[in-house]
Amino acid sequence: MKMKFPYSKAPPKKFVASSSKNGVAAKKKDESDGDSSSEKDRRSEEELLGVKEEVALTQFELLWKSLDFHNDYMLLVLKAQEEIQDKLEKINEKARDEVLRIAKKYSEMCKPVYKKRKDIIKDIPNFCVTAVLSHPELGELVNLEDYEIFKFLSSIEVEKSKDVKSSYTITFYFNPNPHFKNTLLSKTYTFLEDGQPTKVTASTIRWSKGNGSVSRHAEDSFFRWFSSEVNQKDDEIAAIIKEELWQNPLTFFKEADEEKDEADDEVVKDNEHDGDEKAEEADEEKDEGG
């Protein structure tokens, strides 16, 4: 006997309908939950972006304020530096005035000493020309024609202006000579406050008839220094004369004397050597004759 189940294999329609409704409801709920989740995510992103914007604005404001503070601080530092620099300038200016005052004082003190030195030099034959020729740089500027003229050089002087700094004059004194009519040749340098020369004036050489002129002298002649053709603003010759030759001419004169002694010693040695050789030759001839 076959047993009959109370239900067929297919579920009753009411259950099917109910189940279908429940599925739709569940689906709608899932969709609703999904929409709600998306909305939450969107709001969360907006809130996060808002927070980030606020943080960025806050950081920017802090950075701007720090820059303002830095600028204000730098202004204070620079102002303090300017005040210190002003004080240093005042000290340096005072120091320059003091140095100038001392320079004037000692310049006046040196004048009688220089005069006495000049008088003594006159009694030493060829002192000036020897000192000039012995100077390692000035001597290179003197050619053979110049040397003939320098034989008549009696003295060299450097005279500063009363304020010591605005100008100075270099003067070469010559004994009467057949080369030019001048008894002295001078060159004057005038300076600005910063030490740059603004004006340079020099003597015009009055060459004797038949002795030519500066233009006829060689390009390497020392006497071109008195010509307007030289570079007046970059004059190393004047600096050498003023700072070296004028300050201590005896040094260069003695160097020439020492060189002469060395040369004399070499001549004596050579003569002795030649004498020894002649003596040996004489002895050899004597031996051969015997």
C-alpha positions as a Markdown table, in Angstrom:
| # | Residue | x | y | z |
|---|---|---|---|---|
| 1 | Met | 0.0 | 0.0 | 0.0 |
| 2 | Lys | 1.4 | 3.2 | -1.1 |
| 3 | Met | 1.7 | 6.0 | 1.5 |
| 4 | Lys | 0.4 | 9.3 | 0.5 |
| 5 | Phe | 2.3 | 12.3 | 1.7 |
| 6 | Pro | 0.2 | 15.2 | 2.8 |
| 7 | Tyr | 2.1 | 17.5 | 0.4 |
| 8 | Ser | 3.3 | 17.1 | -3.1 |
| 9 | Lys | 6.9 | 17.5 | -4.1 |
| 10 | Ala | 6.3 | 21.1 | -5.1 |
| 11 | Pro | 5.7 | 23.4 | -2.2 |
| 12 | Pro | 2.3 | 24.9 | -1.8 |
| 13 | Lys | 1.7 | 28.1 | -3.7 |
| 14 | Lys | 1.2 | 30.2 | -0.6 |
| 15 | Phe | 4.6 | 29.2 | 0.6 |
| 16 | Val | 6.1 | 29.8 | -2.8 |
| 17 | Ala | 4.5 | 33.2 | -2.9 |
| 18 | Ser | 5.6 | 33.9 | 0.6 |
| 19 | Ser | 9.0 | 32.8 | -0.2 |
| 20 | Ser | 9.1 | 34.9 | -3.3 |
| 21 | Lys | 7.9 | 37.9 | -1.4 |
| 22 | Asn | 10.5 | 37.3 | 1.3 |
| 23 | Gly | 13.2 | 37.1 | -1.4 |
| 24 | Val | 12.2 | 40.3 | -3.0 |
| 25 | Ala | 12.0 | 41.9 | 0.4 |
| 26 | Ala | 15.4 | 40.6 | 1.2 |
| 27 | Lys | 16.8 | 41.8 | -2.1 |
| 28 | Lys | 15.3 | 45.2 | -1.5 |
| 29 | Lys | 16.7 | 45.2 | 1.9 |
| 30 | Asp | 20.1 | 44.3 | 0.6 |
| 31 | Glu | 19.9 | 47.0 | -2.0 |
| 32 | Ser | 18.7 | 49.4 | 0.6 |
| 33 | Asp | 21.6 | 48.4 | 2.9 |
| 34 | Gly | 24.0 | 48.7 | -0.1 |
| 35 | Asp | 22.7 | 52.2 | -0.8 |
| 36 | Ser | 23.0 | 53.1 | 2.8 |
| 37 | Ser | 26.5 | 51.8 | 2.9 |
| 38 | Ser | 27.5 | 53.8 | -0.2 |
| 39 | Glu | 25.9 | 56.9 | 1.3 |
| 40 | Lys | 27.9 | 56.3 | 4.5 |
| 41 | Asp | 31.1 | 55.8 | 2.5 |
| 42 | Arg | 30.4 | 58.9 | 0.5 |
| 43 | Arg | 29.7 | 60.9 | 3.6 |
| 44 | Ser | 32.8 | 59.5 | 5.3 |
| 45 | Glu | 34.9 | 60.5 | 2.3 |
| 46 | Glu | 33.5 | 64.0 | 2.3 |
| 47 | Glu | 34.1 | 64.3 | 6.0 |
| 48 | Leu | 37.6 | 63.0 | 5.6 |
| 49 | Leu | 38.3 | 65.4 | 2.7 |
| 50 | Gly | 36.9 | 68.2 | 4.9 |
| 51 | Val | 39.2 | 67.2 | 7.7 |
| 52 | Lys | 42.1 | 67.1 | 5.3 |
| 53 | Glu | 41.2 | 70.5 | 4.0 |
| 54 | Glu | 41.0 | 71.9 | 7.4 |
| 55 | Val | 44.3 | 70.3 | 8.4 |
| 56 | Ala | 45.9 | 71.7 | 5.2 |
| 57 | Leu | 44.5 | 75.2 | 5.9 |
| 58 | Thr | 45.7 | 75.0 | 9.5 |
| 59 | Gln | 49.2 | 73.9 | 8.3 |
| 60 | Phe | 49.3 | 76.6 | 5.7 |
| 61 | Glu | 48.3 | 79.2 | 8.3 |
| 62 | Leu | 51.0 | 77.9 | 10.7 |
| 63 | Leu | 53.6 | 78.0 | 7.9 |
| 64 | Trp | 52.6 | 81.5 | 6.9 |
| 65 | Lys | 52.8 | 82.7 | 10.5 |
| 66 | Ser | 56.2 | 81.0 | 10.8 |
| 67 | Leu | 57.4 | 82.8 | 7.7 |
| 68 | Asp | 56.2 | 86.1 | 9.1 |
| 69 | Phe | 58.0 | 85.4 | 12.3 |
| 70 | His | 61.1 | 84.4 | 10.3 |
| 71 | Asn | 61.0 | 87.6 | 8.3 |
| 72 | Asp | 60.5 | 89.7 | 11.4 |
| 73 | Tyr | 63.4 | 87.9 | 13.1 |
| 74 | Met | 65.6 | 88.5 | 10.0 |
| 75 | Leu | 64.8 | 92.1 | 9.9 |
| 76 | Leu | 65.8 | 92.4 | 13.6 |
| 77 | Val | 69.0 | 90.5 | 12.9 |
| 78 | Leu | 69.9 | 92.7 | 9.9 |
| 79 | Lys | 69.1 | 95.9 | 11.9 |
| 80 | Ala | 71.4 | 94.7 | 14.7 |
| 81 | Gln | 74.1 | 93.9 | 12.1 |
| 82 | Glu | 73.8 | 97.4 | 10.5 |
| 83 | Glu | 74.2 | 99.0 | 13.9 |
| 84 | Ile | 77.3 | 97.0 | 14.6 |
| 85 | Gln | 78.7 | 97.8 | 11.1 |
| 86 | Asp | 78.0 | 101.5 | 11.7 |
| 87 | Lys | 80.0 | 101.3 | 15.0 |
| 88 | Leu | 82.9 | 99.6 | 13.2 |
| 89 | Glu | 82.9 | 102.3 | 10.4 |
| 90 | Lys | 83.1 | 105.0 | 13.1 |
| 91 | Ile | 86.0 | 103.2 | 14.8 |
| 92 | Asn | 87.8 | 102.7 | 11.4 |
| 93 | Glu | 87.3 | 106.3 | 10.5 |
| 94 | Lys | 88.7 | 107.4 | 13.8 |
| 95 | Ala | 91.7 | 105.0 | 13.3 |
| 96 | Arg | 92.3 | 106.4 | 9.8 |
| 97 | Asp | 92.3 | 109.9 | 11.2 |
| 98 | Glu | 94.7 | 108.8 | 14.0 |
| 99 | Val | 97.0 | 107.0 | 11.5 |
| 100 | Leu | 97.0 | 110.1 | 9.3 |
| 101 | Arg | 97.8 | 112.3 | 12.3 |
| 102 | Ile | 100.8 | 110.1 | 13.2 |
| 103 | Ala | 101.9 | 110.0 | 9.6 |
| 104 | Lys | 102.0 | 113.8 | 9.4 |
| 105 | Lys | 103.9 | 114.0 | 12.6 |
| 106 | Tyr | 106.6 | 111.5 | 11.5 |
| 107 | Ser | 106.8 | 112.9 | 8.0 |
| 108 | Glu | 107.8 | 116.3 | 9.5 |
| 109 | Met | 110.3 | 114.5 | 11.8 |
| 110 | Cys | 111.9 | 112.7 | 8.8 |
| 111 | Lys | 112.5 | 115.9 | 6.8 |
| 112 | Pro | 115.7 | 117.0 | 8.5 |
| 113 | Val | 117.0 | 113.5 | 8.5 |
| 114 | Tyr | 116.4 | 113.1 | 4.8 |
| 115 | Lys | 118.2 | 116.5 | 4.2 |
| 116 | Lys | 121.2 | 115.3 | 6.2 |
| 117 | Arg | 121.2 | 112.0 | 4.2 |
| 118 | Lys | 121.1 | 114.0 | 1.0 |
| 119 | Asp | 124.2 | 116.0 | 2.0 |
| 120 | Ile | 126.1 | 112.9 | 2.8 |
| 121 | Ile | 125.2 | 111.2 | -0.5 |
| 122 | Lys | 126.7 | 114.1 | -2.4 |
| 123 | Asp | 130.1 | 113.1 | -1.0 |
| 124 | Ile | 129.8 | 109.5 | -2.3 |
| 125 | Pro | 130.7 | 109.2 | -6.0 |
| 126 | Asn | 128.0 | 107.6 | -8.2 |
| 127 | Phe | 125.9 | 106.8 | -5.2 |
| 128 | Cys | 122.5 | 107.4 | -6.9 |
| 129 | Val | 123.2 | 105.8 | -10.2 |
| 130 | Thr | 124.7 | 102.8 | -8.5 |
| 131 | Ala | 121.6 | 102.4 | -6.3 |
| 132 | Val | 119.3 | 102.7 | -9.3 |
| 133 | Leu | 121.2 | 100.2 | -11.4 |
| 134 | Ser | 121.5 | 97.7 | -8.5 |
| 135 | His | 117.7 | 97.7 | -7.9 |
| 136 | Pro | 116.5 | 94.4 | -9.5 |
| 137 | Glu | 113.6 | 96.1 | -11.3 |
| 138 | Leu | 114.7 | 99.7 | -11.9 |
| 139 | Gly | 118.1 | 98.5 | -13.2 |
| 140 | Glu | 116.3 | 96.6 | -16.0 |
| 141 | Leu | 114.7 | 99.8 | -17.2 |
| 142 | Val | 118.0 | 101.6 | -17.8 |
| 143 | Asn | 119.7 | 101.1 | -21.2 |
| 144 | Leu | 123.2 | 102.2 | -22.3 |
| 145 | Glu | 122.1 | 105.6 | -23.4 |
| 146 | Asp | 120.2 | 106.1 | -20.1 |
| 147 | Tyr | 123.4 | 105.1 | -18.2 |
| 148 | Glu | 125.3 | 107.9 | -19.8 |
| 149 | Ile | 122.7 | 110.3 | -18.5 |
| 150 | Phe | 122.4 | 108.8 | -15.1 |
| 151 | Lys | 126.1 | 109.4 | -14.5 |
| 152 | Phe | 125.1 | 113.1 | -13.9 |
| 153 | Leu | 122.3 | 112.1 | -11.4 |
| 154 | Ser | 123.1 | 113.8 | -8.0 |
| 155 | Ser | 120.1 | 112.9 | -5.9 |
| 156 | Ile | 116.5 | 111.6 | -5.8 |
| 157 | Glu | 113.8 | 113.0 | -3.5 |
| 158 | Val | 110.2 | 112.1 | -2.7 |
| 159 | Glu | 108.1 | 114.8 | -1.2 |
| 160 | Lys | 104.6 | 114.2 | 0.1 |
| 161 | Ser | 101.8 | 116.8 | 0.4 |
| 162 | Lys | 101.2 | 118.5 | 3.7 |
| 163 | Asp | 98.2 | 116.2 | 4.4 |
| 164 | Val | 100.5 | 113.2 | 3.4 |
| 165 | Lys | 97.7 | 111.4 | 1.4 |
| 166 | Ser | 96.5 | 113.7 | -1.4 |
| 167 | Ser | 99.7 | 113.8 | -3.5 |
| 168 | Tyr | 103.5 | 113.2 | -3.7 |
| 169 | Thr | 106.3 | 114.3 | -6.1 |
| 170 | Ile | 109.3 | 112.3 | -7.2 |
| 171 | Thr | 112.3 | 114.5 | -8.3 |
| 172 | Phe | 115.5 | 113.5 | -10.0 |
| 173 | Tyr | 118.3 | 116.1 | -9.6 |
| 174 | Phe | 121.0 | 116.3 | -12.2 |
| 175 | Asn | 124.3 | 118.0 | -12.5 |
| 176 | Pro | 124.9 | 120.1 | -15.6 |
| 177 | Asn | 125.2 | 117.7 | -18.5 |
| 178 | Pro | 125.3 | 117.7 | -22.3 |
| 179 | His | 122.1 | 115.7 | -22.7 |
| 180 | Phe | 119.4 | 118.1 | -21.6 |
| 181 | Lys | 119.0 | 121.5 | -20.1 |
| 182 | Asn | 116.9 | 120.5 | -17.1 |
| 183 | Thr | 118.6 | 120.5 | -13.7 |
| 184 | Leu | 115.7 | 118.4 | -12.3 |
| 185 | Leu | 113.0 | 116.1 | -13.6 |
| 186 | Ser | 109.9 | 115.6 | -11.5 |
| 187 | Lys | 106.6 | 113.7 | -11.6 |
| 188 | Thr | 103.6 | 114.4 | -9.4 |
| 189 | Tyr | 100.7 | 112.1 | -8.5 |
| 190 | Thr | 97.5 | 113.5 | -7.1 |
| 191 | Phe | 95.0 | 111.1 | -5.5 |
| 192 | Leu | 91.3 | 110.8 | -4.6 |
| 193 | Glu | 90.1 | 109.8 | -1.2 |
| 194 | Asp | 90.0 | 106.1 | -2.3 |
| 195 | Gly | 93.7 | 106.3 | -3.3 |
| 196 | Gln | 93.1 | 106.3 | -7.0 |
| 197 | Pro | 95.3 | 108.8 | -9.0 |
| 198 | Thr | 93.3 | 111.6 | -10.6 |
| 199 | Lys | 96.1 | 113.6 | -12.1 |
| 200 | Val | 99.7 | 112.9 | -13.1 |
| 201 | Thr | 102.0 | 115.6 | -14.2 |
| 202 | Ala | 105.6 | 115.3 | -15.4 |
| 203 | Ser | 108.5 | 117.5 | -16.5 |
| 204 | Thr | 109.1 | 118.1 | -20.1 |
| 205 | Ile | 112.6 | 117.1 | -21.0 |
| 206 | Arg | 114.4 | 119.9 | -22.8 |
| 207 | Trp | 116.9 | 117.9 | -24.8 |
| 208 | Ser | 120.1 | 119.6 | -25.9 |
| 209 | Lys | 120.5 | 120.1 | -29.6 |
| 210 | Gly | 121.7 | 117.0 | -31.3 |
| 211 | Asn | 120.7 | 114.7 | -28.4 |
| 212 | Gly | 117.2 | 113.9 | -29.8 |
| 213 | Ser | 114.1 | 113.6 | -27.7 |
| 214 | Val | 112.1 | 111.1 | -25.9 |
| 215 | Ser | 110.5 | 110.0 | -29.1 |
| 216 | Arg | 113.9 | 109.2 | -30.5 |
| 217 | His | 114.9 | 107.1 | -27.4 |
| 218 | Ala | 114.4 | 103.4 | -27.4 |
| 219 | Glu | 111.0 | 102.1 | -26.2 |
| 220 | Asp | 112.7 | 100.6 | -23.1 |
| 221 | Ser | 114.3 | 103.9 | -22.0 |
| 222 | Phe | 113.8 | 104.9 | -18.4 |
| 223 | Phe | 113.2 | 108.5 | -19.5 |
| 224 | Arg | 110.0 | 107.4 | -21.2 |
| 225 | Trp | 108.6 | 107.4 | -17.7 |
| 226 | Phe | 108.4 | 111.2 | -17.9 |
| 227 | Ser | 106.5 | 111.0 | -21.2 |
| 228 | Ser | 102.7 | 111.3 | -21.3 |
| 229 | Glu | 102.7 | 108.1 | -23.4 |
| 230 | Val | 103.1 | 105.8 | -20.4 |
| 231 | Asn | 100.2 | 104.4 | -18.5 |
| 232 | Gln | 99.9 | 107.0 | -15.7 |
| 233 | Lys | 97.3 | 105.2 | -13.6 |
| 234 | Asp | 99.2 | 102.0 | -13.3 |
| 235 | Asp | 102.6 | 103.3 | -12.6 |
| 236 | Glu | 104.7 | 100.6 | -10.8 |
| 237 | Ile | 107.9 | 102.6 | -11.3 |
| 238 | Ala | 106.7 | 105.4 | -9.0 |
| 239 | Ala | 105.7 | 102.9 | -6.3 |
| 240 | Ile | 109.1 | 101.2 | -6.4 |
| 241 | Ile | 111.0 | 104.5 | -6.2 |
| 242 | Lys | 108.7 | 105.8 | -3.4 |
| 243 | Glu | 108.5 | 102.7 | -1.3 |
| 244 | Glu | 111.9 | 101.0 | -1.9 |
| 245 | Leu | 114.6 | 103.2 | -3.4 |
| 246 | Trp | 113.7 | 106.3 | -1.5 |
| 247 | Gln | 113.2 | 104.5 | 1.8 |
| 248 | Asn | 116.6 | 102.8 | 1.9 |
| 249 | Pro | 118.9 | 103.5 | -1.1 |
| 250 | Leu | 121.9 | 102.3 | 0.9 |
| 251 | Thr | 120.6 | 98.7 | 0.7 |
| 252 | Phe | 120.9 | 98.7 | -3.1 |
| 253 | Phe | 124.2 | 100.6 | -3.1 |
| 254 | Lys | 125.7 | 98.0 | -0.7 |
| 255 | Glu | 124.4 | 95.2 | -2.9 |
| 256 | Ala | 126.4 | 96.6 | -5.8 |
| 257 | Asp | 129.5 | 96.9 | -3.6 |
| 258 | Glu | 129.1 | 93.3 | -2.5 |
| 259 | Glu | 128.7 | 92.1 | -6.1 |
| 260 | Lys | 131.9 | 94.1 | -7.0 |
| 261 | Asp | 133.8 | 92.4 | -4.1 |
| 262 | Glu | 132.6 | 89.0 | -5.3 |
| 263 | Ala | 133.7 | 89.9 | -8.9 |
| 264 | Asp | 137.1 | 91.1 | -7.6 |
| 265 | Asp | 137.5 | 87.9 | -5.7 |
| 266 | Glu | 136.8 | 85.9 | -8.8 |
| 267 | Val | 139.4 | 88.0 | -10.7 |
| 268 | Val | 142.0 | 87.4 | -8.0 |
| 269 | Lys | 141.3 | 83.6 | -8.0 |
| 270 | Asp | 141.5 | 83.5 | -11.8 |
| 271 | Asn | 144.8 | 85.4 | -11.7 |
| 272 | Glu | 146.2 | 83.1 | -9.0 |
| 273 | His | 145.1 | 80.1 | -11.1 |
| 274 | Asp | 146.7 | 81.5 | -14.2 |
| 275 | Gly | 149.9 | 82.3 | -12.1 |
| 276 | Asp | 150.0 | 78.7 | -10.8 |
| 277 | Glu | 149.6 | 77.3 | -14.4 |
| 278 | Lys | 152.4 | 79.5 | -15.7 |
| 279 | Ala | 154.6 | 78.5 | -12.8 |
| 280 | Glu | 154.0 | 74.8 | -13.5 |
| 281 | Glu | 154.7 | 75.4 | -17.2 |
| 282 | Ala | 158.0 | 77.1 | -16.3 |
| 283 | Asp | 158.9 | 74.2 | -14.0 |
| 284 | Glu | 158.2 | 71.7 | -16.8 |
| 285 | Glu | 160.3 | 73.7 | -19.3 |
| 286 | Lys | 163.1 | 73.9 | -16.8 |
| 287 | Asp | 163.0 | 70.1 | -16.2 |
| 288 | Glu | 163.0 | 69.4 | -19.9 |
| 289 | Gly | 166.0 | 71.8 | -20.4 |
| 290 | Gly | 167.9 | 70.1 | -17.6 |
